[in-house]
């Protein structure tokens, strides 16, 4: 037992140490990509609104007249202190943009992943258990069909059906204007803020606004989960330990859930976690379709205005989020499967 504990400890320490060069490489790439773009961010964003003298003052204040190595050092210092500057377009602190709009994206991402897991895992397990039956065929067709549908098209159909024809759910925004105005931005995740403020009457409205975007995005991702779970359950069902479990008289349901599915978890956790990381990096099409005030919308806005300071800060946070999620995936895999070690 001690050797297993030591092996896990060494694995965790190794993964944590590997995060440092990974983050350093990502930060360097972000810095280089922002600097190789033509022109400088001040001129690109504000060239048509300021005089040459005013532009020179802004460039000097932003440090863009200094050598690249000095700018790079300043950039790393900003990342370490959590300060990413102020946007050129609307003079908002980049950290404020990330906190406010990133919270909306986080709310949408978590809700969509819950839908994907609740729909995808049971359907994939059922398809794997009943391989080559009509149930399996339906699950496979569903997985291919739902993932092939563009999320914006699915969103438009959902808006048409549930918003305009049936008039059951709102089709845009994060909340009713009145509800949004009366909530205090404690976390910028409106459902949590409503709970903190004790505004329980606002939660149905918040859930109604969240339902369509989370459902559409979650169903699309569930297509990946269904096929992934199905394939891995089928592979694990071929193992000798499955035959041994059946020989002991275990019910087929227990064999699938407690033996086959558990041993298939490592690739499922990995791919599902990476899907969550991709969604967290901005479910842009969903946010655009439902006018959801997420970070993806803001990134497009700043890209269109060539606000490189805002873009640099947002992409840096995206990169760090992906690294953290990748680390968490590795730790969960090591906990689920003792064979996952260096």
C-alpha positions as a printed NumPy array, in Angstrom:
array([[  0.   ,   0.   ,   0.   ],
       [  2.871,   2.342,   0.811],
       [  4.421,   1.805,  -2.611],
       [  1.11 ,   2.62 ,  -4.315],
       [  0.768,   5.771,  -2.218],
       [  4.323,   6.764,  -3.041],
       [  3.76 ,   6.117,  -6.739],
       [  0.651,   8.312,  -6.743],
       [  2.51 ,  11.031,  -4.87 ],
       [  5.371,  10.976,  -7.364],
       [  2.88 ,  11.118, -10.232],
       [  1.095,  14.133,  -8.766],
       [  4.372,  15.968,  -8.087],
       [  5.582,  15.228, -11.64 ],
       [  2.366,  16.547, -13.179],
       [  2.509,  19.699, -11.08 ],
       [  6.119,  20.31 , -12.114],
       [  5.236,  19.822, -15.785],
       [  2.612,  22.555, -15.505],
       [  5.305,  25.225, -15.054],
       [  7.023,  24.855, -18.471],
       [  3.625,  24.262, -20.108],
       [  2.288,  27.577, -18.774],
       [  5.517,  29.35 , -19.705],
       [  5.315,  28.083, -23.308],
       [  1.641,  29.063, -23.608],
       [  2.263,  32.559, -22.259],
       [  5.191,  33.022, -24.629],
       [  3.084,  31.912, -27.615],
       [  0.305,  34.326, -26.684],
       [  2.784,  37.192, -26.387],
       [  4.499,  36.396, -29.701],
       [  1.23 ,  35.978, -31.619],
       [ -0.043,  39.308, -30.378],
       [  3.221,  41.044, -31.342],
       [  3.694,  39.553, -34.828],
       [  0.347,  41.008, -35.944],
       [  0.849,  44.078, -38.139],
       [  1.02 ,  47.481, -36.475],
       [  0.684,  48.11 , -32.768],
       [ -2.486,  47.764, -30.674],
       [ -2.823,  51.477, -29.917],
       [ -2.701,  52.519, -33.561],
       [ -4.934,  49.613, -34.666],
       [ -7.693,  50.314, -32.137],
       [ -7.597,  54.091, -31.85 ],
       [ -5.822,  55.294, -34.991],
       [ -8.933,  56.93 , -36.387],
       [ -9.979,  58.674, -33.173],
       [ -6.825,  60.313, -31.784],
       [ -4.248,  62.743, -33.069],
       [ -0.661,  61.628, -33.673],
       [  0.454,  63.293, -30.427],
       [ -2.285,  61.561, -28.43 ],
       [ -1.365,  58.227, -30.016],
       [  2.258,  58.755, -29.021],
       [  1.21 ,  59.412, -25.424],
       [ -0.935,  56.252, -25.38 ],
       [  1.899,  54.17 , -26.889],
       [  4.328,  55.442, -24.267],
       [  1.83 ,  54.782, -21.457],
       [  1.209,  51.249, -22.749],
       [  4.932,  50.547, -23.056],
       [  4.814,  49.819, -26.782],
       [  7.764,  52.1  , -27.486],
       [ 10.061,  49.89 , -25.387],
       [ 12.086,  46.841, -26.543],
       [ 10.163,  43.581, -26.943],
       [ 12.122,  41.855, -24.183],
       [ 11.055,  44.586, -21.744],
       [  7.426,  44.272, -22.903],
       [  7.67 ,  40.503, -22.429],
       [  8.914,  40.946, -18.873],
       [  6.065,  43.363, -18.148],
       [  3.58 ,  40.89 , -19.625],
       [  4.802,  38.033, -17.408],
       [  4.65 ,  40.365, -14.417],
       [  1.038,  41.242, -15.255],
       [  0.098,  37.558, -15.476],
       [  1.745,  36.789, -12.125],
       [ -0.09 ,  39.669, -10.423],
       [ -3.397,  38.95 , -12.181],
       [ -3.52 ,  42.363, -13.847],
       [ -3.962,  42.372, -17.637],
       [ -4.325,  46.081, -18.318],
       [ -7.291,  48.115, -19.562],
       [ -9.142,  47.591, -22.823],
       [ -8.549,  50.212, -25.477],
       [-12.074,  50.068, -26.872],
       [-14.214,  50.733, -23.801],
       [-11.644,  51.409, -21.052],
       [-12.666,  48.443, -18.906],
       [-10.133,  46.522, -16.818],
       [ -9.522,  43.208, -18.608],
       [ -9.928,  41.38 , -15.293],
       [-13.423,  42.878, -15.019],
       [-14.304,  41.661, -18.521],
       [-13.07 ,  38.166, -17.645],
       [-14.886,  38.118, -14.296],
       [-18.236,  39.331, -15.631],
       [-18.469,  37.712, -19.045],
       [-16.374,  34.69 , -18.115],
       [-18.817,  33.906, -15.325],
       [-21.668,  33.77 , -17.856],
       [-19.648,  31.394, -20.052],
       [-18.807,  29.26 , -17.013],
       [-22.505,  29.042, -16.105],
       [-23.388,  27.977, -19.653],
       [-20.484,  25.498, -19.85 ],
       [-21.277,  23.739, -16.582],
       [-24.966,  23.495, -17.458],
       [-24.227,  22.173, -20.964],
       [-21.784,  19.558, -19.611],
       [-24.426,  18.394, -17.117],
       [-26.861,  17.895, -20.005],
       [-24.202,  16.062, -22.047],
       [-23.324,  13.726, -19.163],
       [-26.927,  13.026, -18.12 ],
       [-27.915,  12.208, -21.71 ],
       [-24.674,  10.759, -23.091],
       [-23.421,   8.397, -20.393],
       [-26.628,   6.371, -19.796],
       [-27.332,   6.171, -23.546],
       [-23.747,   5.109, -24.288],
       [-23.799,   2.467, -21.545],
       [-27.123,   1.124, -22.825],
       [-25.786,   0.977, -26.392],
       [-22.62 ,  -0.808, -25.257],
       [-24.569,  -3.324, -23.205],
       [-27.067,  -4.026, -26.035],
       [-24.567,  -4.041, -28.88 ],
       [-25.894,  -4.743, -32.394],
       [-29.523,  -4.4  , -31.336],
       [-32.013,  -1.746, -32.422],
       [-31.231,   0.184, -29.22 ],
       [-27.56 ,   0.292, -30.198],
       [-28.465,   1.403, -33.727],
       [-30.671,   4.217, -32.416],
       [-27.926,   5.384, -30.025],
       [-25.309,   5.396, -32.784],
       [-27.557,   7.292, -35.179],
       [-28.371,   9.783, -32.444],
       [-24.671,  10.301, -31.637],
       [-23.733,  10.941, -35.266],
       [-26.794,  13.035, -36.098],
       [-26.793,  15.304, -33.044],
       [-23.067,  16.03 , -33.266],
       [-23.321,  16.776, -36.996],
       [-25.993,  19.448, -36.488],
       [-24.43 ,  22.937, -36.282],
       [-25.184,  24.241, -32.808],
       [-26.443,  27.574, -34.166],
       [-28.932,  25.757, -36.433],
       [-30.153,  23.618, -33.537],
       [-30.452,  26.8  , -31.495],
       [-32.526,  28.525, -34.17 ],
       [-34.865,  25.517, -34.379],
       [-35.211,  25.479, -30.588],
       [-35.942,  29.212, -30.542],
       [-38.572,  28.79 , -33.232],
       [-40.284,  25.832, -31.541],
       [-40.038,  26.607, -27.818],
       [-39.869,  30.393, -28.025],
       [-42.176,  31.47 , -30.846],
       [-44.52 ,  28.578, -31.621],
       [-45.072,  27.109, -28.137],
       [-44.02 ,  30.265, -26.255],
       [-42.606,  28.197, -23.387],
       [-39.11 ,  29.609, -22.956],
       [-37.263,  32.909, -23.553],
       [-34.965,  32.864, -26.567],
       [-32.245,  35.36 , -25.671],
       [-30.284,  37.045, -22.897],
       [-29.322,  35.72 , -19.468],
       [-32.302,  37.013, -17.491],
       [-35.28 ,  39.323, -17.5  ],
       [-34.192,  42.977, -17.416],
       [-35.852,  43.559, -14.042],
       [-34.322,  40.423, -12.506],
       [-30.852,  41.302, -13.79 ],
       [-31.103,  44.833, -12.408],
       [-32.062,  43.788,  -8.875],
       [-29.339,  41.147,  -8.403],
       [-26.058,  42.104,  -6.757],
       [-23.006,  40.834,  -8.705],
       [-21.377,  38.774,  -5.963],
       [-20.032,  36.079,  -8.303],
       [-21.47 ,  37.278, -11.656],
       [-23.111,  33.835, -11.942],
       [-26.699,  34.994, -11.68 ],
       [-28.188,  31.822, -10.21 ],
       [-25.623,  31.812,  -7.392],
       [-26.091,  35.545,  -6.869],
       [-29.859,  35.03 ,  -6.567],
       [-29.287,  32.336,  -3.923],
       [-26.866,  34.575,  -1.996],
       [-29.354,  37.467,  -2.054],
       [-32.226,  35.158,  -1.124],
       [-34.06 ,  36.094,  -4.34 ],
       [-35.625,  32.652,  -4.765],
       [-38.398,  34.042,  -6.917],
       [-35.853,  35.023,  -9.577],
       [-34.44 ,  31.514, -10.022],
       [-37.259,  30.209, -12.291],
       [-36.648,  33.114, -14.68 ],
       [-32.882,  32.485, -14.65 ],
       [-33.343,  28.764, -15.294],
       [-35.804,  29.484, -18.108],
       [-33.267,  31.741, -19.854],
       [-30.508,  29.151, -19.338],
       [-32.572,  26.18 , -20.543],
       [-32.393,  26.552, -24.34 ],
       [-28.687,  27.469, -24.757],
       [-27.575,  24.834, -22.237],
       [-29.824,  22.177, -23.77 ],
       [-28.712,  22.852, -27.357],
       [-25.009,  22.967, -26.528],
       [-25.262,  19.99 , -24.17 ],
       [-27.085,  17.821, -26.701],
       [-24.441,  18.5  , -29.35 ],
       [-21.659,  17.497, -26.937],
       [-23.647,  14.438, -25.827],
       [-23.087,  13.012, -29.321],
       [-19.372,  12.683, -28.504],
       [-20.09 ,  11.249, -25.052],
       [-22.508,   8.593, -26.374],
       [-20.052,   7.224, -28.92 ],
       [-17.115,   7.393, -26.524],
       [-18.925,   5.573, -23.701],
       [-20.319,   2.962, -26.094],
       [-16.927,   2.09 , -27.604],
       [-15.142,   1.871, -24.264],
       [-17.901,  -0.174, -22.611],
       [-17.814,  -2.63 , -25.528],
       [-14.018,  -2.953, -25.168],
       [-14.129,  -3.539, -21.419],
       [-16.994,  -6.026, -21.764],
       [-14.539,  -8.332, -23.556],
       [-12.267,  -8.6  , -20.495],
       [-11.783, -11.773, -18.473],
       [-12.846, -10.012, -15.291],
       [-16.262,  -9.406, -16.865],
       [-16.681, -13.148, -17.477],
       [-15.545, -13.788, -13.905],
       [-18.124, -11.306, -12.59 ],
       [-20.861, -13.018, -14.59 ],
       [-19.699, -16.41 , -13.345],
       [-20.17 , -15.194,  -9.774],
       [-23.836, -14.625, -10.595],
       [-23.835, -10.814, -10.695],
       [-26.694,  -9.154, -12.51 ],
       [-25.863,  -7.868, -15.982],
       [-26.682,  -4.33 , -14.862],
       [-24.156,  -4.554, -12.019],
       [-21.562,  -6.026, -14.365],
       [-21.947,  -3.094, -16.777],
       [-22.141,  -0.319, -14.168],
       [-19.645,  -1.492, -11.541],
       [-17.105,  -3.337, -13.69 ],
       [-17.239,  -2.431, -17.387],
       [-18.045,   1.263, -16.991],
       [-15.608,   1.835, -14.132],
       [-12.717,   0.418, -16.162],
       [-13.749,   2.52 , -19.165],
       [-13.664,   5.765, -17.208],
       [-10.138,   6.973, -18.033],
       [-10.706,   7.85 , -21.732],
       [-14.223,   9.057, -20.918],
       [-12.955,  11.463, -18.237],
       [-10.157,  12.656, -20.534],
       [-12.328,  13.454, -23.546],
       [-15.187,  14.887, -21.469],
       [-12.765,  17.13 , -19.59 ],
       [-11.22 ,  18.384, -22.828],
       [-14.696,  19.107, -24.2  ],
       [-15.386,  21.163, -21.06 ],
       [-12.126,  23.055, -21.608],
       [-13.086,  23.824, -25.2  ],
       [-16.527,  25.035, -24.136],
       [-15.014,  27.182, -21.39 ],
       [-12.796,  28.781, -24.008],
       [-15.918,  30.324, -25.455],
       [-19.019,  28.646, -26.826],
       [-19.102,  31.448, -29.358],
       [-21.824,  30.204, -31.72 ],
       [-24.208,  29.378, -28.871],
       [-23.599,  32.72 , -27.212],
       [-24.166,  34.55 , -30.48 ],
       [-27.365,  32.6  , -31.25 ],
       [-28.943,  33.204, -27.856],
       [-27.39 ,  36.639, -27.22 ],
       [-25.728,  35.146, -24.149],
       [-23.306,  37.685, -22.584],
       [-20.341,  35.305, -22.412],
       [-16.626,  35.736, -22.964],
       [-16.871,  34.447, -26.537],
       [-19.038,  37.395, -27.531],
       [-16.599,  39.81 , -25.929],
       [-13.604,  38.209, -27.638],
       [-15.242,  38.638, -31.063],
       [-16.054,  42.258, -30.23 ],
       [-12.461,  43.057, -29.257],
       [-11.056,  41.188, -32.247],
       [-13.253,  43.221, -34.581],
       [-11.986,  46.398, -32.941],
       [ -8.397,  45.079, -32.941],
       [ -8.139,  45.668, -29.195],
       [ -5.014,  43.578, -28.705],
       [ -4.73 ,  44.292, -24.992],
       [ -8.168,  42.799, -24.322],
       [ -7.559,  39.89 , -26.717],
       [ -4.191,  39.115, -25.129],
       [ -5.671,  39.038, -21.62 ],
       [ -8.667,  36.884, -22.582],
       [ -6.578,  34.358, -24.545],
       [ -4.089,  34.143, -21.672],
       [ -6.886,  33.253, -19.244],
       [ -8.235,  30.691, -21.748],
       [ -4.792,  29.081, -21.972],
       [ -4.401,  28.945, -18.196],
       [ -7.898,  27.457, -17.832],
       [ -7.066,  24.694, -20.325],
       [ -3.844,  23.887, -18.438],
       [ -5.673,  23.708, -15.097],
       [ -8.425,  21.501, -16.516],
       [ -5.832,  19.207, -18.145],
       [ -4.093,  18.875, -14.775],
       [ -7.392,  18.051, -13.053],
       [ -8.127,  15.421, -15.722],
       [ -4.783,  13.731, -15.061],
       [ -5.383,  13.764, -11.299],
       [ -8.873,  12.267, -11.68 ],
       [ -7.515,   9.593, -14.04 ],
       [ -4.807,   8.693, -11.527],
       [ -7.437,   8.383,  -8.808],
       [ -9.806,   6.298, -10.973],
       [ -7.163,   3.958, -12.439],
       [ -4.077,   3.055, -10.333],
       [ -2.316,   1.989, -13.561],
       [ -2.058,   5.637, -14.655],
       [  1.446,   6.455, -13.445],
       [  4.723,   7.614, -14.894]])
